[in-house]
Amino acid sequence: MWVLLLLDCLFWGVVAPPLAWLIFPLLRLIAVACPPSPTFGIKVHTPWDMLLHGYLSMHSIRMIDADGEDGLFVPNVAEIKGAYLMNHRSWGDFVVDPAQAAATVVARLAAVAVTLLAGATGLLCRKVVMIRRGKTSRQQLMAMCAKHKRYLIYPEGTRRANQANADEPVPLKPGGLKNIYEAGDAAHIVITVGKEDIVNEKHGHMSCSTMLFRARHPPILPADYPSFEAFLAEVQQAWEQTWRRAYQLREEVKAGNALRSDKSLL
């Protein structure tokens, strides 16, 4: 599987980005003149968006939503403002999450560098906020995020798909959350289960036709809490509740599929 993962990364990191820039003007013209679907304009808003949705389409990624709003995009995504808080699993996050949220993603320099021309495309399209470990201050990050209608962070602080407690929620890092509180941005929690099944860089794994399972929490507004500590406690509680909903959804869907499979053998 390492060979397939390497070839896949090279194609989307080196070959696909120049192609996206070449066909971008044509697809934008189609989006303005006669869009084939309501979300087509979001998918081709920039070459970066084209790369994300091209990847997900060619890998046949499917999304099941706990509230019945199946489909890749978060419902009413174009109207949403504020910060997305998403769970961090693997490299696959940097495709799935900015695509489903139509949001700018905050990523470390190393993550941008490893994606080669795709990462450079994200920077050029202003869809990636790049930070440097130990150098980018919290205030600098807040100023960069303030330039975007929607942005997403990973409050766990690291990819967790291969940790011993990978399927359990953990305490969130307060730094990014304090920025959200001070900026007064709505916090939108989205937990997506199964992203590491698309790409798991530590195990050399990649796959197609992956089914993902998503749970969402209503926006949490900083103005409703008298202190950052109260806001942080609410976000942590909501994170854990949403996490369990997403994993429960996966188990329910798998149990239902197994039941249908058993009945087909009767």
Secondary structure, DSSP 8 states (H G I E B T S, - for coil): -HHHHHHHHHIIIIIHHHHHHHHHHHHHHHHHH--SSTTHHHHTSSHHHHHHHHHHHHTT-EEEETTS--SSS-TTGGG--EEEEE---STTHHHHHHHHHT-EEEEEHHHHHHTHHHHHHHHHTT-EEEE-TTTS-HHHHHHHHTT-SEEEE-TT-S--TTSTTTTS-----HHHHHHHHHHT--EEEEEEE-GGGTEETTTTEE-SS-EEEEEE---B-GGG-SSHHHHHHHHHHHHHHHHHHHHHHHHHHHHHHHHHHHHHT-
